[in-house]
């Protein structure tokens, strides 16, 4: 992505951010999704092959909060 900003929208959640590094974010989401089995709410990430179903958006938002904080405040 070379530093280009891509919009990330999570359906049904307060969380809406702009992410710089989609590779790191995808890894973060891969780890999160692997922990979840019952899938009901869809998550679409623009600019990447990543398309999954997420059930607990609060946990996901916390996961993304931590990830974004590491990216911007590292």
N, CA, C and O atoms as a CHARMM CRD file, in Angstrom:
* protein
*
  296
    1    1 UNK  N      0.82500  -1.20400   0.00000 PROA 1      0.00000
    2    1 UNK  CA     0.00000   0.00000   0.00000 PROA 1      0.00000
    3    1 UNK  C      0.86600   1.26500   0.00000 PROA 1      0.00000
    4    1 UNK  O      0.39300   2.34100  -0.36400 PROA 1      0.00000
    5    2 UNK  N      2.11000   1.13700   0.40000 PROA 2      0.00000
    6    2 UNK  CA     3.06500   2.24100   0.35800 PROA 2      0.00000
    7    2 UNK  C      2.56700   3.50700   1.05000 PROA 2      0.00000
    8    2 UNK  O      2.68600   4.60600   0.50800 PROA 2      0.00000
    9    3 UNK  N      2.01000   3.34700   2.24700 PROA 3      0.00000
   10    3 UNK  CA     1.62800   4.50900   3.03700 PROA 3      0.00000
   11    3 UNK  C      0.30200   5.14400   2.66800 PROA 3      0.00000
   12    3 UNK  O     -0.10800   6.11800   3.29800 PROA 3      0.00000
   13    4 UNK  N     -0.37900   4.61300   1.66100 PROA 4      0.00000
   14    4 UNK  CA    -1.66400   5.19800   1.30000 PROA 4      0.00000
   15    4 UNK  C     -2.69900   4.81500   2.34900 PROA 4      0.00000
   16    4 UNK  O     -2.66900   3.70900   2.88800 PROA 4      0.00000
   17    5 UNK  N     -3.61300   5.73200   2.63300 PROA 5      0.00000
   18    5 UNK  CA    -4.60700   5.47800   3.66800 PROA 5      0.00000
   19    5 UNK  C     -5.85700   4.86800   3.03900 PROA 5      0.00000
   20    5 UNK  O     -6.33600   5.32600   2.00200 PROA 5      0.00000
   21    6 UNK  N     -6.37200   3.82800   3.68700 PROA 6      0.00000
   22    6 UNK  CA    -7.54400   3.11700   3.19300 PROA 6      0.00000
   23    6 UNK  C     -8.60600   3.14100   4.28300 PROA 6      0.00000
   24    6 UNK  O     -8.30600   2.92600   5.45800 PROA 6      0.00000
   25    7 UNK  N     -9.82300   3.39900   3.89800 PROA 7      0.00000
   26    7 UNK  CA   -10.90000   3.48900   4.87200 PROA 7      0.00000
   27    7 UNK  C    -11.33900   2.10300   5.33300 PROA 7      0.00000
   28    7 UNK  O    -11.50200   1.19500   4.51800 PROA 7      0.00000
   29    8 UNK  N    -11.52800   1.94200   6.63700 PROA 8      0.00000
   30    8 UNK  CA   -12.03100   0.69400   7.20600 PROA 8      0.00000
   31    8 UNK  C    -13.35600   0.98100   7.89300 PROA 8      0.00000
   32    8 UNK  O    -13.42500   1.83700   8.77600 PROA 8      0.00000
   33    9 UNK  N    -14.40300   0.27500   7.49900 PROA 9      0.00000
   34    9 UNK  CA   -15.71900   0.47000   8.08800 PROA 9      0.00000
   35    9 UNK  C    -16.19600  -0.84600   8.69600 PROA 9      0.00000
   36    9 UNK  O    -16.21300  -1.87100   8.01400 PROA 9      0.00000
   37   10 UNK  N    -16.57900  -0.82700   9.96300 PROA 10     0.00000
   38   10 UNK  CA   -17.12400  -2.01000  10.60600 PROA 10     0.00000
   39   10 UNK  C    -18.61700  -1.80200  10.82100 PROA 10     0.00000
   40   10 UNK  O    -19.03300  -0.86900  11.50800 PROA 10     0.00000
   41   11 UNK  N    -19.42100  -2.68400  10.22200 PROA 11     0.00000
   42   11 UNK  CA   -20.87100  -2.56000  10.28300 PROA 11     0.00000
   43   11 UNK  C    -21.35400  -2.79800  11.71000 PROA 11     0.00000
   44   11 UNK  O    -20.92000  -3.74700  12.36300 PROA 11     0.00000
   45   12 UNK  N    -22.24500  -1.94400  12.19100 PROA 12     0.00000
   46   12 UNK  CA   -22.86200  -2.14500  13.49500 PROA 12     0.00000
   47   12 UNK  C    -21.99300  -1.73100  14.67100 PROA 12     0.00000
   48   12 UNK  O    -22.31000  -2.07500  15.80900 PROA 12     0.00000
   49   13 UNK  N    -20.91200  -1.00700  14.43400 PROA 13     0.00000
   50   13 UNK  CA   -20.03200  -0.62800  15.53100 PROA 13     0.00000
   51   13 UNK  C    -19.73000   0.86100  15.47900 PROA 13     0.00000
   52   13 UNK  O    -19.83200   1.48800  14.42500 PROA 13     0.00000
   53   14 UNK  N    -19.35900   1.41900  16.61600 PROA 14     0.00000
   54   14 UNK  CA   -18.97500   2.81900  16.69800 PROA 14     0.00000
   55   14 UNK  C    -17.64000   3.04500  16.00800 PROA 14     0.00000
   56   14 UNK  O    -17.27900   4.18200  15.70600 PROA 14     0.00000
   57   15 UNK  N    -16.89400   1.94900  15.75300 PROA 15     0.00000
   58   15 UNK  CA   -15.51000   2.05300  15.33300 PROA 15     0.00000
   59   15 UNK  C    -15.38800   2.39600  13.85700 PROA 15     0.00000
   60   15 UNK  O    -15.88400   1.67100  12.99500 PROA 15     0.00000
   61   16 UNK  N    -14.72100   3.51100  13.57600 PROA 16     0.00000
   62   16 UNK  CA   -14.44400   3.87400  12.19000 PROA 16     0.00000
   63   16 UNK  C    -13.12600   4.63500  12.17200 PROA 16     0.00000
   64   16 UNK  O    -13.03300   5.74000  12.70700 PROA 16     0.00000
   65   17 UNK  N    -12.11900   4.04900  11.56300 PROA 17     0.00000
   66   17 UNK  CA   -10.78500   4.62800  11.60600 PROA 17     0.00000
   67   17 UNK  C    -10.16100   4.59500  10.21800 PROA 17     0.00000
   68   17 UNK  O    -10.70200   3.99400   9.29000 PROA 17     0.00000
   69   18 UNK  N     -9.02500   5.24600  10.09500 PROA 18     0.00000
   70   18 UNK  CA    -8.24500   5.15400   8.87800 PROA 18     0.00000
   71   18 UNK  C     -6.94500   4.43900   9.21300 PROA 18     0.00000
   72   18 UNK  O     -6.22400   4.81500  10.13700 PROA 18     0.00000
   73   19 UNK  N     -6.66800   3.40700   8.44300 PROA 19     0.00000
   74   19 UNK  CA    -5.54500   2.52000   8.72900 PROA 19     0.00000
   75   19 UNK  C     -4.48700   2.70200   7.65400 PROA 19     0.00000
   76   19 UNK  O     -4.81600   2.85900   6.47800 PROA 19     0.00000
   77   20 UNK  N     -3.22000   2.68200   8.04800 PROA 20     0.00000
   78   20 UNK  CA    -2.13200   2.85700   7.09800 PROA 20     0.00000
   79   20 UNK  C     -1.58600   1.52300   6.60400 PROA 20     0.00000
   80   20 UNK  O     -1.42200   1.33000   5.40000 PROA 20     0.00000
   81   21 UNK  N     -1.30500   0.60400   7.51700 PROA 21     0.00000
   82   21 UNK  CA    -0.66200  -0.64400   7.13700 PROA 21     0.00000
   83   21 UNK  C     -1.65700  -1.80400   7.16300 PROA 21     0.00000
   84   21 UNK  O     -1.93100  -2.37400   8.21800 PROA 21     0.00000
   85   22 UNK  N     -2.19600  -2.14700   5.98400 PROA 22     0.00000
   86   22 UNK  CA    -3.22300  -3.18800   5.92800 PROA 22     0.00000
   87   22 UNK  C     -2.64900  -4.58500   6.14000 PROA 22     0.00000
   88   22 UNK  O     -3.37000  -5.49100   6.55900 PROA 22     0.00000
   89   23 UNK  N     -1.37200  -4.76800   5.85800 PROA 23     0.00000
   90   23 UNK  CA    -0.78000  -6.07800   6.09400 PROA 23     0.00000
   91   23 UNK  C     -0.74800  -6.40300   7.58200 PROA 23     0.00000
   92   23 UNK  O     -1.12400  -7.50200   7.99000 PROA 23     0.00000
   93   24 UNK  N     -0.29400  -5.44000   8.39700 PROA 24     0.00000
   94   24 UNK  CA    -0.28900  -5.65500   9.84500 PROA 24     0.00000
   95   24 UNK  C     -1.71200  -5.80700  10.37500 PROA 24     0.00000
   96   24 UNK  O     -1.96500  -6.63800  11.24700 PROA 24     0.00000
   97   25 UNK  N     -2.63800  -5.00900   9.85400 PROA 25     0.00000
   98   25 UNK  CA    -4.01500  -5.09100  10.31000 PROA 25     0.00000
   99   25 UNK  C     -4.62400  -6.43000   9.94300 PROA 25     0.00000
  100   25 UNK  O     -5.34200  -7.02200  10.74900 PROA 25     0.00000
  101   26 UNK  N     -4.35000  -6.92000   8.74300 PROA 26     0.00000
  102   26 UNK  CA    -4.88500  -8.21000   8.32000 PROA 26     0.00000
  103   26 UNK  C     -4.37500  -9.33100   9.21800 PROA 26     0.00000
  104   26 UNK  O     -5.12000 -10.24900   9.55800 PROA 26     0.00000
  105   27 UNK  N     -3.09800  -9.25200   9.60200 PROA 27     0.00000
  106   27 UNK  CA    -2.55000 -10.25600  10.51400 PROA 27     0.00000
  107   27 UNK  C     -3.26400 -10.20000  11.86100 PROA 27     0.00000
  108   27 UNK  O     -3.60000 -11.23200  12.44100 PROA 27     0.00000
  109   28 UNK  N     -3.48900  -8.99300  12.34600 PROA 28     0.00000
  110   28 UNK  CA    -4.21400  -8.79000  13.59900 PROA 28     0.00000
  111   28 UNK  C     -5.62300  -9.38600  13.50000 PROA 28     0.00000
  112   28 UNK  O     -6.07700 -10.07000  14.41700 PROA 28     0.00000
  113   29 UNK  N     -6.31200  -9.12300  12.38200 PROA 29     0.00000
  114   29 UNK  CA    -7.66000  -9.63400  12.19500 PROA 29     0.00000
  115   29 UNK  C     -7.66000 -11.14500  12.00500 PROA 29     0.00000
  116   29 UNK  O     -8.55000 -11.83300  12.50500 PROA 29     0.00000
  117   30 UNK  N     -6.67200 -11.66500  11.28700 PROA 30     0.00000
  118   30 UNK  CA    -6.57100 -13.11500  11.12000 PROA 30     0.00000
  119   30 UNK  C     -6.52200 -13.80000  12.47500 PROA 30     0.00000
  120   30 UNK  O     -7.24100 -14.77100  12.71000 PROA 30     0.00000
  121   31 UNK  N     -5.67600 -13.29700  13.36800 PROA 31     0.00000
  122   31 UNK  CA    -5.54900 -13.87200  14.70500 PROA 31     0.00000
  123   31 UNK  C     -6.85500 -13.76700  15.47000 PROA 31     0.00000
  124   31 UNK  O     -7.23300 -14.69300  16.18800 PROA 31     0.00000
  125   32 UNK  N     -7.55100 -12.64000  15.32100 PROA 32     0.00000
  126   32 UNK  CA    -8.80700 -12.42800  16.02300 PROA 32     0.00000
  127   32 UNK  C     -9.90100 -13.34500  15.48600 PROA 32     0.00000
  128   32 UNK  O    -10.63600 -13.96700  16.25300 PROA 32     0.00000
  129   33 UNK  N    -10.00200 -13.42200  14.15300 PROA 33     0.00000
  130   33 UNK  CA   -11.05200 -14.22600  13.52100 PROA 33     0.00000
  131   33 UNK  C    -10.87000 -15.70500  13.83300 PROA 33     0.00000
  132   33 UNK  O    -11.84800 -16.43000  14.01500 PROA 33     0.00000
  133   34 UNK  N     -9.62300 -16.15100  13.89600 PROA 34     0.00000
  134   34 UNK  CA    -9.36300 -17.55500  14.18600 PROA 34     0.00000
  135   34 UNK  C     -9.89200 -17.97600  15.55300 PROA 34     0.00000
  136   34 UNK  O    -10.11200 -19.16400  15.78800 PROA 34     0.00000
  137   35 UNK  N    -10.09900 -17.01500  16.46000 PROA 35     0.00000
  138   35 UNK  CA   -10.60500 -17.32000  17.79400 PROA 35     0.00000
  139   35 UNK  C    -12.13800 -17.38900  17.82000 PROA 35     0.00000
  140   35 UNK  O    -12.72200 -17.76700  18.83600 PROA 35     0.00000
  141   36 UNK  N    -12.78100 -17.03000  16.72300 PROA 36     0.00000
  142   36 UNK  CA   -14.22800 -16.92300  16.71500 PROA 36     0.00000
  143   36 UNK  C    -14.84300 -17.94700  15.76800 PROA 36     0.00000
  144   36 UNK  O    -14.31700 -18.19000  14.68100 PROA 36     0.00000
  145   37 UNK  N    -15.96600 -18.55100  16.18600 PROA 37     0.00000
  146   37 UNK  CA   -16.56900 -19.61800  15.39000 PROA 37     0.00000
  147   37 UNK  C    -17.94600 -19.25600  14.83900 PROA 37     0.00000
  148   37 UNK  O    -18.21400 -19.48800  13.66000 PROA 37     0.00000
  149   38 UNK  N    -18.81100 -18.70000  15.66000 PROA 38     0.00000
  150   38 UNK  CA   -20.16200 -18.34900  15.21300 PROA 38     0.00000
  151   38 UNK  C    -20.13100 -16.98700  14.54100 PROA 38     0.00000
  152   38 UNK  O    -19.91400 -15.96500  15.19300 PROA 38     0.00000
  153   39 UNK  N    -20.35100 -16.98300  13.22100 PROA 39     0.00000
  154   39 UNK  CA   -20.12700 -15.77700  12.44500 PROA 39     0.00000
  155   39 UNK  C    -21.45600 -15.19700  11.94700 PROA 39     0.00000
  156   39 UNK  O    -22.23500 -15.87000  11.27300 PROA 39     0.00000
  157   40 UNK  N    -21.69300 -13.91000  12.30500 PROA 40     0.00000
  158   40 UNK  CA   -22.98300 -13.33000  11.93900 PROA 40     0.00000
  159   40 UNK  C    -22.89100 -11.94900  11.30200 PROA 40     0.00000
  160   40 UNK  O    -23.68600 -11.63100  10.41700 PROA 40     0.00000
  161   41 UNK  N    -21.95400 -11.13600  11.72300 PROA 41     0.00000
  162   41 UNK  CA   -21.87500  -9.77300  11.21200 PROA 41     0.00000
  163   41 UNK  C    -20.70300  -9.65800  10.24900 PROA 41     0.00000
  164   41 UNK  O    -19.59400 -10.09700  10.55200 PROA 41     0.00000
  165   42 UNK  N    -20.95600  -9.06500   9.08500 PROA 42     0.00000
  166   42 UNK  CA   -19.89800  -9.04600   8.07400 PROA 42     0.00000
  167   42 UNK  C    -18.94100  -7.88000   8.26500 PROA 42     0.00000
  168   42 UNK  O    -19.32600  -6.79200   8.69400 PROA 42     0.00000
  169   43 UNK  N    -17.69100  -8.14200   7.93600 PROA 43     0.00000
  170   43 UNK  CA   -16.64200  -7.12500   7.95800 PROA 43     0.00000
  171   43 UNK  C    -16.01100  -7.07900   6.58000 PROA 43     0.00000
  172   43 UNK  O    -15.60700  -8.11300   6.04700 PROA 43     0.00000
  173   44 UNK  N    -15.92100  -5.89000   5.99600 PROA 44     0.00000
  174   44 UNK  CA   -15.31600  -5.74100   4.68600 PROA 44     0.00000
  175   44 UNK  C    -14.12400  -4.81000   4.79600 PROA 44     0.00000
  176   44 UNK  O    -14.25700  -3.67500   5.25400 PROA 44     0.00000
  177   45 UNK  N    -12.96600  -5.28200   4.38100 PROA 45     0.00000
  178   45 UNK  CA   -11.79500  -4.42400   4.36400 PROA 45     0.00000
  179   45 UNK  C    -11.45900  -4.06900   2.92700 PROA 45     0.00000
  180   45 UNK  O    -11.22000  -4.95000   2.10100 PROA 45     0.00000
  181   46 UNK  N    -11.44300  -2.77600   2.63000 PROA 46     0.00000
  182   46 UNK  CA   -11.18500  -2.32400   1.27300 PROA 46     0.00000
  183   46 UNK  C     -9.70200  -2.45300   0.94900 PROA 46     0.00000
  184   46 UNK  O     -8.84400  -2.28600   1.81600 PROA 46     0.00000
  185   47 UNK  N     -9.41800  -2.75400  -0.31200 PROA 47     0.00000
  186   47 UNK  CA    -8.03600  -2.76400  -0.77600 PROA 47     0.00000
  187   47 UNK  C     -7.26900  -4.02100  -0.42600 PROA 47     0.00000
  188   47 UNK  O     -6.04200  -4.03500  -0.52600 PROA 47     0.00000
  189   48 UNK  N     -7.96000  -5.08600  -0.01500 PROA 48     0.00000
  190   48 UNK  CA    -7.27100  -6.32700   0.32600 PROA 48     0.00000
  191   48 UNK  C     -8.19800  -7.50800   0.10100 PROA 48     0.00000
  192   48 UNK  O     -9.41800  -7.35300   0.06200 PROA 48     0.00000
  193   49 UNK  N     -7.60900  -8.69200  -0.04600 PROA 49     0.00000
  194   49 UNK  CA    -8.38700  -9.91000  -0.25000 PROA 49     0.00000
  195   49 UNK  C     -9.22200 -10.24600   0.98000 PROA 49     0.00000
  196   49 UNK  O    -10.13600 -11.06800   0.90500 PROA 49     0.00000
  197   50 UNK  N     -8.91300  -9.61400   2.11500 PROA 50     0.00000
  198   50 UNK  CA    -9.49500  -9.99900   3.39800 PROA 50     0.00000
  199   50 UNK  C    -10.99100  -9.68900   3.45600 PROA 50     0.00000
  200   50 UNK  O    -11.39700  -8.53400   3.32900 PROA 50     0.00000
  201   51 UNK  N    -11.80300 -10.72400   3.64700 PROA 51     0.00000
  202   51 UNK  CA   -13.24800 -10.55000   3.82500 PROA 51     0.00000
  203   51 UNK  C    -13.72400 -11.66000   4.75300 PROA 51     0.00000
  204   51 UNK  O    -13.69800 -12.83400   4.38500 PROA 51     0.00000
  205   52 UNK  N    -14.15100 -11.29700   5.93800 PROA 52     0.00000
  206   52 UNK  CA   -14.51700 -12.28900   6.92500 PROA 52     0.00000
  207   52 UNK  C    -15.82100 -11.91400   7.60300 PROA 52     0.00000
  208   52 UNK  O    -16.38800 -10.84800   7.36600 PROA 52     0.00000
  209   53 UNK  N    -16.27900 -12.82200   8.45200 PROA 53     0.00000
  210   53 UNK  CA   -17.47700 -12.58700   9.23400 PROA 53     0.00000
  211   53 UNK  C    -17.08600 -12.52100  10.71200 PROA 53     0.00000
  212   53 UNK  O    -16.37300 -13.38900  11.21700 PROA 53     0.00000
  213   54 UNK  N    -17.56300 -11.48400  11.39400 PROA 54     0.00000
  214   54 UNK  CA   -17.20500 -11.26200  12.79300 PROA 54     0.00000
  215   54 UNK  C    -18.48900 -11.27100  13.62100 PROA 54     0.00000
  216   54 UNK  O    -19.50800 -10.73400  13.18900 PROA 54     0.00000
  217   55 UNK  N    -18.44500 -11.87300  14.80000 PROA 55     0.00000
  218   55 UNK  CA   -19.63800 -11.91700  15.63800 PROA 55     0.00000
  219   55 UNK  C    -19.58900 -10.90900  16.77800 PROA 55     0.00000
  220   55 UNK  O    -20.61200 -10.31100  17.11100 PROA 55     0.00000
  221   56 UNK  N    -18.42400 -10.71000  17.38300 PROA 56     0.00000
  222   56 UNK  CA   -18.34100  -9.82000  18.54100 PROA 56     0.00000
  223   56 UNK  C    -17.57700  -8.55500  18.17700 PROA 56     0.00000
  224   56 UNK  O    -16.34600  -8.53000  18.21300 PROA 56     0.00000
  225   57 UNK  N    -18.31700  -7.50300  17.82700 PROA 57     0.00000
  226   57 UNK  CA   -17.67400  -6.27400  17.36500 PROA 57     0.00000
  227   57 UNK  C    -17.00000  -5.51300  18.49000 PROA 57     0.00000
  228   57 UNK  O    -16.06600  -4.74800  18.24500 PROA 57     0.00000
  229   58 UNK  N    -17.45700  -5.70800  19.72700 PROA 58     0.00000
  230   58 UNK  CA   -16.79000  -5.03900  20.83900 PROA 58     0.00000
  231   58 UNK  C    -15.36700  -5.56700  21.01500 PROA 58     0.00000
  232   58 UNK  O    -14.43000  -4.78900  21.19300 PROA 58     0.00000
  233   59 UNK  N    -15.20800  -6.89000  20.96400 PROA 59     0.00000
  234   59 UNK  CA   -13.87100  -7.47100  21.06600 PROA 59     0.00000
  235   59 UNK  C    -13.01600  -7.05000  19.87700 PROA 59     0.00000
  236   59 UNK  O    -11.82700  -6.76700  20.02500 PROA 59     0.00000
  237   60 UNK  N    -13.62700  -7.01100  18.70200 PROA 60     0.00000
  238   60 UNK  CA   -12.87600  -6.62100  17.51600 PROA 60     0.00000
  239   60 UNK  C    -12.43100  -5.15900  17.61600 PROA 60     0.00000
  240   60 UNK  O    -11.30100  -4.82300  17.26000 PROA 60     0.00000
  241   61 UNK  N    -13.32400  -4.29700  18.10200 PROA 61     0.00000
  242   61 UNK  CA   -12.97700  -2.89000  18.24500 PROA 61     0.00000
  243   61 UNK  C    -11.81400  -2.71300  19.22400 PROA 61     0.00000
  244   61 UNK  O    -10.92300  -1.89600  18.99500 PROA 61     0.00000
  245   62 UNK  N    -11.82900  -3.48300  20.31500 PROA 62     0.00000
  246   62 UNK  CA   -10.72400  -3.42700  21.26800 PROA 62     0.00000
  247   62 UNK  C     -9.43100  -3.88000  20.61400 PROA 62     0.00000
  248   62 UNK  O     -8.37800  -3.27100  20.80600 PROA 62     0.00000
  249   63 UNK  N     -9.52000  -4.96300  19.83300 PROA 63     0.00000
  250   63 UNK  CA    -8.36000  -5.47900  19.11500 PROA 63     0.00000
  251   63 UNK  C     -7.81400  -4.41500  18.16700 PROA 63     0.00000
  252   63 UNK  O     -6.60300  -4.20900  18.09400 PROA 63     0.00000
  253   64 UNK  N     -8.70100  -3.74300  17.44700 PROA 64     0.00000
  254   64 UNK  CA    -8.27700  -2.71400  16.50500 PROA 64     0.00000
  255   64 UNK  C     -7.75400  -1.48100  17.22600 PROA 64     0.00000
  256   64 UNK  O     -6.78800  -0.86400  16.77600 PROA 64     0.00000
  257   65 UNK  N     -8.38000  -1.11700  18.33800 PROA 65     0.00000
  258   65 UNK  CA    -7.88500   0.01300  19.12800 PROA 65     0.00000
  259   65 UNK  C     -6.42900  -0.20900  19.52000 PROA 65     0.00000
  260   65 UNK  O     -5.58900   0.67500  19.34900 PROA 65     0.00000
  261   66 UNK  N     -6.13700  -1.39200  20.04500 PROA 66     0.00000
  262   66 UNK  CA    -4.77300  -1.71100  20.47000 PROA 66     0.00000
  263   66 UNK  C     -3.81700  -1.68500  19.28200 PROA 66     0.00000
  264   66 UNK  O     -2.69100  -1.19600  19.38200 PROA 66     0.00000
  265   67 UNK  N     -4.28700  -2.22100  18.15400 PROA 67     0.00000
  266   67 UNK  CA    -3.44500  -2.27600  16.95900 PROA 67     0.00000
  267   67 UNK  C     -3.14000  -0.87300  16.43900 PROA 67     0.00000
  268   67 UNK  O     -1.99400  -0.55600  16.12000 PROA 67     0.00000
  269   68 UNK  N     -4.17000  -0.03900  16.35800 PROA 68     0.00000
  270   68 UNK  CA    -3.99600   1.32300  15.85100 PROA 68     0.00000
  271   68 UNK  C     -3.10600   2.13800  16.77800 PROA 68     0.00000
  272   68 UNK  O     -2.27200   2.91800  16.31800 PROA 68     0.00000
  273   69 UNK  N     -3.28100   1.95900  18.08100 PROA 69     0.00000
  274   69 UNK  CA    -2.43300   2.67600  19.03000 PROA 69     0.00000
  275   69 UNK  C     -0.97200   2.29900  18.86100 PROA 69     0.00000
  276   69 UNK  O     -0.09700   3.16100  18.95000 PROA 69     0.00000
  277   70 UNK  N     -0.69400   1.01700  18.61600 PROA 70     0.00000
  278   70 UNK  CA     0.69000   0.58700  18.39800 PROA 70     0.00000
  279   70 UNK  C      1.24400   1.19100  17.11700 PROA 70     0.00000
  280   70 UNK  O      2.42300   1.53800  17.05400 PROA 70     0.00000
  281   71 UNK  N      0.39800   1.32000  16.08800 PROA 71     0.00000
  282   71 UNK  CA     0.86100   1.84200  14.81600 PROA 71     0.00000
  283   71 UNK  C      1.19100   3.32900  14.89700 PROA 71     0.00000
  284   71 UNK  O      2.21300   3.77200  14.37300 PROA 71     0.00000
  285   72 UNK  N      0.32000   4.10200  15.55600 PROA 72     0.00000
  286   72 UNK  CA     0.47500   5.55400  15.54700 PROA 72     0.00000
  287   72 UNK  C      1.32800   6.08900  16.68900 PROA 72     0.00000
  288   72 UNK  O      1.84700   7.20200  16.60700 PROA 72     0.00000
  289   73 UNK  N      1.47600   5.30900  17.75000 PROA 73     0.00000
  290   73 UNK  CA     2.21100   5.81300  18.89800 PROA 73     0.00000
  291   73 UNK  C      3.46900   5.00300  19.20000 PROA 73     0.00000
  292   73 UNK  O      4.04900   5.13200  20.27700 PROA 73     0.00000
  293   74 UNK  N      3.88700   4.17400  18.25500 PROA 74     0.00000
  294   74 UNK  CA     5.08200   3.36300  18.45400 PROA 74     0.00000
  295   74 UNK  C      6.32200   4.25700  18.38700 PROA 74     0.00000
  296   74 UNK  O      7.44300   3.76900  18.53100 PROA 74     0.00000
